[in-house]
């Protein structure tokens, strides 16, 4: 009998992790909110809504969320979007207690000002890990070489997930720096919106590179204040994820920024998206944390003002460029 693993959340990333686990020989139960997704996976081995044109492993069985109460396994991958994570946890926290949970959701919940790791850790007793790194779901699903980090307080628990997920196209590293991995995975989406705006305005590669580099400085500043480790921000879940999200055409957050740079309104952009661009919501929480930890984060400031205070994009650029001159560094 094959070992079973559950995946909660059937967006592109949740479906991809389910496919990866199934490729590694595990029997996967994939829980989805959308009936359309459940039917397309079970009937055609495809997630036609969130991951079209990818054939999924036939070791995956999709079920609706209400089956979580009866069919949850000991090892669980959490791929619920950050904005919905608290509500889903509230509904199923009794079933999730004492499970090994790998959190694959990147971002900060604005209502609670917390990472998904913190939300789950405060609500239930369980064995938590976090996965992050430069990962476009479509590329992993089509077996392109990828490397990520998994963090857990217990390195031995991280190594269990490392074993489950690693294969010849997916390489997993381990760390105990949960905060660093969470911060990098969340804040890179804010910087990606900034670089998308720059690209939408056709400001050039110099501007994009400067935003990525100084964006990494902001991420590290906040992360270090929160207790993360510098080497994490220089690694896969920091610099690696940041570069991918800020430059890749598959990045939802970069696409949001690009649309803003081309003159579209935020409400219009959101209404035309099937999947969640976490940076739209993360920037509000990042602004809160910037104030709480008293950290200088000018790029985050300007993205927040563009999105939520209707600041003119060109004025934001001028204000960034005309800040007091200083030495480089953290």
C-alpha positions as CSV (number, residue, x, y, z in Angstrom):
1,X,0.0,0.0,0.0
2,X,1.4,3.4,-1.0
3,X,1.9,6.1,1.7
4,X,-0.8,8.8,1.4
5,X,-0.2,12.5,1.7
6,X,-2.8,15.3,1.7
7,X,-2.6,18.6,-0.2
8,X,-5.1,21.3,0.9
9,X,-5.6,24.0,-1.8
10,X,-5.8,23.2,-5.5
11,X,-4.4,26.3,-7.2
12,X,-1.5,25.9,-9.5
13,X,1.1,25.5,-6.8
14,X,-1.0,23.0,-4.7
15,X,-1.7,20.9,-7.8
16,X,2.0,21.0,-8.7
17,X,3.2,19.8,-5.3
18,X,0.5,17.1,-5.5
19,X,1.9,16.0,-8.9
20,X,5.5,16.1,-7.6
21,X,4.6,13.9,-4.6
22,X,2.7,11.5,-6.9
23,X,5.7,11.4,-9.2
24,X,7.8,10.3,-6.2
25,X,5.5,7.3,-5.6
26,X,3.1,8.7,-3.0
27,X,-0.7,8.4,-3.2
28,X,-2.1,12.0,-3.0
29,X,-5.4,13.3,-1.8
30,X,-5.9,16.8,-3.2
31,X,-8.6,18.9,-1.5
32,X,-10.2,21.7,-3.7
33,X,-12.8,24.3,-3.0
34,X,-14.0,24.4,-6.7
35,X,-16.2,21.5,-7.9
36,X,-15.0,22.2,-11.4
37,X,-11.4,21.4,-10.3
38,X,-12.4,18.3,-8.5
39,X,-14.2,17.0,-11.5
40,X,-11.5,17.9,-14.1
41,X,-8.7,16.2,-12.0
42,X,-10.7,13.0,-11.3
43,X,-12.0,12.7,-14.9
44,X,-9.1,14.0,-17.0
45,X,-6.1,14.3,-14.7
46,X,-6.0,18.0,-15.3
47,X,-6.6,21.2,-13.3
48,X,-8.3,23.0,-16.2
49,X,-9.0,26.2,-14.0
50,X,-5.5,26.9,-12.5
51,X,-3.0,24.6,-14.3
52,X,-4.3,24.0,-17.8
53,X,-2.3,22.0,-20.4
54,X,-0.5,20.0,-17.7
55,X,-1.3,16.3,-17.4
56,X,-1.3,15.3,-13.7
57,X,-0.1,12.0,-12.2
58,X,-3.0,9.5,-11.9
59,X,-2.0,8.8,-8.3
60,X,-3.9,12.0,-7.4
61,X,-7.5,11.9,-6.2
62,X,-9.3,15.2,-5.8
63,X,-12.0,15.7,-3.2
64,X,-14.0,18.7,-2.0
65,X,-13.0,20.6,1.1
66,X,-15.8,19.1,3.2
67,X,-14.1,15.7,2.9
68,X,-11.2,17.0,5.0
69,X,-13.1,16.1,8.1
70,X,-12.9,12.4,7.2
71,X,-10.0,11.8,4.8
72,X,-7.1,13.9,6.1
73,X,-3.8,12.0,6.3
74,X,-0.9,12.4,8.8
75,X,1.3,14.5,6.4
76,X,-0.4,17.5,4.9
77,X,0.7,20.2,2.5
78,X,-1.0,23.6,3.1
79,X,-1.4,25.4,-0.2
80,X,-4.4,27.6,0.7
81,X,-3.9,31.3,-0.4
82,X,-2.9,33.4,2.5
83,X,-6.0,35.6,2.4
84,X,-8.2,32.5,3.0
85,X,-5.9,30.5,5.3
86,X,-7.3,31.7,8.7
87,X,-10.9,30.9,7.8
88,X,-10.0,27.4,6.4
89,X,-8.0,26.7,9.5
90,X,-10.8,27.7,11.8
91,X,-13.1,25.3,10.0
92,X,-10.8,22.3,10.1
93,X,-8.4,22.9,13.0
94,X,-9.6,19.9,14.9
95,X,-8.7,17.6,12.0
96,X,-5.3,19.4,11.5
97,X,-4.2,19.1,15.1
98,X,-1.1,16.9,15.6
99,X,-0.4,16.6,11.9
100,X,2.8,17.2,10.0
101,X,2.0,20.3,8.0
102,X,4.2,21.8,5.2
103,X,3.1,25.4,4.5
104,X,3.4,26.3,0.9
105,X,1.5,29.6,1.1
106,X,3.7,32.8,0.8
107,X,2.6,36.1,2.2
108,X,1.3,37.9,5.3
109,X,-2.3,37.9,6.3
110,X,-3.2,41.6,6.7
111,X,-6.2,41.1,9.0
112,X,-4.0,39.3,11.6
113,X,-0.6,40.8,10.6
114,X,0.9,37.3,10.6
115,X,2.5,34.7,8.4
116,X,0.5,31.5,7.8
117,X,3.0,29.7,9.9
118,X,2.2,31.9,12.9
119,X,-1.6,31.6,12.4
120,X,-1.5,27.8,12.4
121,X,1.1,27.6,15.2
122,X,-1.1,29.8,17.5
123,X,-4.3,27.9,16.8
124,X,-3.2,24.2,17.0
125,X,-0.5,21.9,18.2
126,X,1.2,20.4,15.1
127,X,4.5,19.8,13.4
128,X,5.1,22.7,11.1
129,X,7.5,23.3,8.2
130,X,7.6,26.0,5.5
131,X,8.6,25.6,1.8
132,X,9.8,28.5,-0.3
133,X,12.1,29.3,-3.1
134,X,12.2,30.3,-6.8
135,X,9.2,28.2,-8.1
136,X,6.9,28.9,-10.9
137,X,4.3,26.2,-10.7
138,X,4.1,25.6,-14.4
139,X,7.9,25.0,-14.7
140,X,7.9,22.5,-11.8
141,X,4.8,20.8,-13.2
142,X,6.6,20.4,-16.6
143,X,9.6,18.9,-14.8
144,X,12.0,21.8,-15.2
145,X,15.0,21.7,-12.7
146,X,14.1,23.6,-9.5
147,X,15.7,24.1,-6.1
148,X,13.9,25.2,-2.8
149,X,14.3,25.5,0.9
150,X,12.3,23.8,3.6
151,X,12.4,25.3,7.1
152,X,11.3,23.7,10.4
153,X,12.3,24.2,14.0
154,X,13.3,20.5,13.9
155,X,15.9,19.8,11.2
156,X,14.8,16.2,11.3
157,X,11.2,17.1,10.4
158,X,12.5,19.3,7.5
159,X,14.5,16.3,6.3
160,X,11.4,14.1,6.2
161,X,9.8,16.6,3.7
162,X,13.1,16.9,1.9
163,X,13.0,13.1,1.3
164,X,9.3,13.2,0.2
165,X,9.8,16.0,-2.3
166,X,13.3,15.6,-3.8
167,X,13.9,13.9,-7.1
168,X,15.9,14.4,-10.3
169,X,14.1,17.7,-11.2
170,X,13.3,19.1,-7.7
171,X,16.1,19.6,-5.2
172,X,15.3,20.5,-1.6
173,X,17.6,22.2,1.0
174,X,16.8,22.4,4.7
175,X,17.2,25.1,7.3
176,X,15.8,25.9,10.8
177,X,15.3,29.6,9.9
178,X,11.5,29.7,9.6
179,X,11.2,33.5,10.0
180,X,13.8,34.2,7.3
181,X,12.1,31.8,4.9
182,X,8.6,33.4,5.6
183,X,9.9,36.9,5.3
184,X,11.6,36.2,2.0
185,X,8.7,34.4,0.5
186,X,6.3,37.2,1.4
187,X,8.2,40.4,0.8
188,X,9.5,39.4,-2.7
189,X,6.0,39.8,-4.0
190,X,6.0,43.5,-3.0
191,X,9.3,44.1,-4.8
192,X,7.9,42.2,-7.8
193,X,5.0,44.7,-8.1
194,X,7.6,47.5,-8.0
195,X,9.7,45.9,-10.8
196,X,6.6,45.2,-12.8
197,X,5.6,48.9,-12.6
198,X,9.1,49.8,-13.8
199,X,8.8,47.3,-16.7
200,X,5.3,48.5,-17.6
201,X,6.7,52.0,-17.9
202,X,9.7,50.7,-19.9
203,X,12.2,52.2,-17.6
204,X,14.8,49.7,-18.6
205,X,17.0,46.9,-17.2
206,X,19.1,49.3,-15.0
207,X,16.0,50.4,-13.1
208,X,14.8,46.8,-12.7
209,X,18.2,45.6,-11.4
210,X,18.4,48.5,-8.9
211,X,14.9,47.7,-7.6
212,X,15.7,44.1,-7.1
213,X,19.0,44.9,-5.3
214,X,17.6,47.5,-3.0
215,X,14.4,45.5,-2.6
216,X,16.6,42.6,-1.2
217,X,18.1,45.2,1.3
218,X,14.6,46.0,2.5
219,X,13.7,42.3,2.9
220,X,16.9,41.7,4.9
221,X,16.4,44.7,7.1
222,X,13.0,43.6,8.2
223,X,13.9,40.0,8.3
224,X,16.9,40.5,10.6
225,X,14.8,42.7,12.9
226,X,12.3,39.9,13.1
227,X,14.9,37.3,13.9
228,X,15.8,35.8,10.5
229,X,19.4,35.0,9.4
230,X,21.3,37.0,6.8
231,X,22.3,33.8,4.9
232,X,18.7,32.9,4.4
233,X,18.1,36.2,2.5
234,X,21.1,35.5,0.3
235,X,19.7,32.0,-0.4
236,X,17.0,30.3,-2.4
237,X,14.0,31.6,-0.4
238,X,15.5,35.1,-0.4
239,X,17.5,36.3,-3.4
240,X,16.6,33.3,-5.5
241,X,12.8,33.8,-5.2
242,X,13.2,37.5,-5.5
243,X,15.0,37.4,-8.8
244,X,12.6,34.9,-10.3
245,X,9.5,36.8,-9.2
246,X,10.8,40.2,-10.3
247,X,12.0,39.0,-13.8
248,X,9.9,36.1,-14.9
249,X,6.9,36.5,-17.2
250,X,5.0,33.8,-15.2
251,X,5.0,36.0,-12.1
252,X,1.5,37.2,-11.1
253,X,2.8,40.0,-8.9
254,X,5.1,41.3,-11.6
255,X,2.2,41.2,-14.0
256,X,0.1,43.3,-11.6
257,X,2.8,45.9,-11.5
258,X,3.3,45.8,-15.2
259,X,-0.5,46.5,-15.7
260,X,-0.3,49.4,-13.2
261,X,2.7,50.8,-15.1
262,X,0.7,50.5,-18.4
263,X,-2.1,52.6,-16.8
264,X,-4.6,50.1,-15.6
265,X,-6.5,50.5,-12.3
266,X,-6.0,48.0,-9.5
267,X,-9.7,47.0,-9.3
268,X,-9.7,46.2,-13.0
269,X,-6.5,44.1,-12.7
270,X,-7.8,42.1,-9.7
271,X,-11.1,41.4,-11.5
272,X,-9.3,39.9,-14.4
273,X,-7.2,37.5,-12.4
274,X,-8.1,33.8,-11.7
275,X,-5.4,33.3,-9.1
276,X,-4.4,35.5,-6.1
277,X,-1.4,37.9,-6.4
278,X,-0.3,37.8,-2.8
279,X,1.7,41.0,-3.0
280,X,-1.4,43.1,-3.4
281,X,-2.4,42.2,0.2
282,X,1.1,41.6,1.6
283,X,2.1,45.2,1.0
284,X,-0.5,46.4,3.5
285,X,0.9,44.0,6.2
286,X,4.5,44.9,5.2
287,X,3.7,48.5,5.8
288,X,2.3,47.7,9.2
289,X,5.5,45.6,10.1
290,X,7.7,48.4,8.8
291,X,6.2,50.7,11.3
292,X,6.1,48.1,14.1
293,X,9.8,47.2,13.7
294,X,10.9,50.8,12.8
295,X,12.6,49.7,9.5
296,X,13.4,51.9,6.5
297,X,11.7,50.4,3.5
298,X,11.2,53.1,0.8
299,X,10.2,50.7,-2.1
300,X,7.6,49.1,0.1
301,X,6.4,52.6,1.1
302,X,5.9,53.7,-2.5
303,X,4.2,50.5,-3.7
304,X,1.8,50.9,-0.8
305,X,1.0,54.5,-1.7
306,X,0.5,53.6,-5.3
307,X,-1.9,50.8,-4.5
308,X,-3.8,52.2,-1.6
309,X,-3.4,56.0,-1.6
310,X,-3.6,56.5,-5.4
311,X,-0.2,58.1,-5.6
312,X,0.9,59.0,-9.0
313,X,3.5,56.5,-10.2
314,X,5.8,59.1,-11.7
315,X,5.8,61.0,-8.4
316,X,6.7,57.8,-6.6
317,X,9.6,57.3,-8.9
318,X,10.9,60.8,-8.4
319,X,10.5,60.5,-4.6
320,X,12.6,57.3,-4.7
321,X,15.3,58.8,-6.8
322,X,15.5,62.0,-4.8
323,X,15.8,60.5,-1.3
324,X,18.8,61.8,0.8
325,X,22.0,60.4,-0.5
326,X,23.7,57.7,1.7
327,X,26.2,54.9,1.8
328,X,25.2,51.5,0.5
329,X,24.4,48.7,2.9
330,X,21.7,47.5,5.3
